[in-house]
Amino acid sequence: MKTFLTPLAAAATLAMTACATDGQTERANAPLPAAATADAIGAPVGCINSGLIASTKGITRNHMMFEMKGGRLYRNELSGSCPNAVRGDPYRYVNPQGTSLCRGQIITYFDASSGMDMGSCVLGDFTPIPEDTPLK
């Protein structure tokens, strides 16, 4: 059985494709949050003490923020795109380095209600940035 698109259906399909492409372009061209572009206040480090992490926040598909107890902020540039970071999904990791979270380590995002894995990301260096940097 052959399927044919009527001219109206073909036009609607093209219009929907154009809208989706425009939305993707808008997101790609959106300015980065201040935390993603803040100047470093020290040399990047390969590991941070996981016991001192107060909170984490995904700020872009490529950047996570780690707020430490005491207020210090570290920006982590993830290796590759990691959409689950921005959505704010919880994550877990196996910690072969003891109490450290390190560059090259894989974190796995999961759905909190089902426990199903949603994707994994690889951590990069931890770059210290000013404590007063807005995270949005």
Helices and strands as residue ranges (DSSP letters): H 7-29, H 34-37, E 47-49, G 50-52, E 53-60, E 63-68, E 73-77, H 83-87, E 91-92, E 100-102, E 106-110, E 117-122, E 126-129
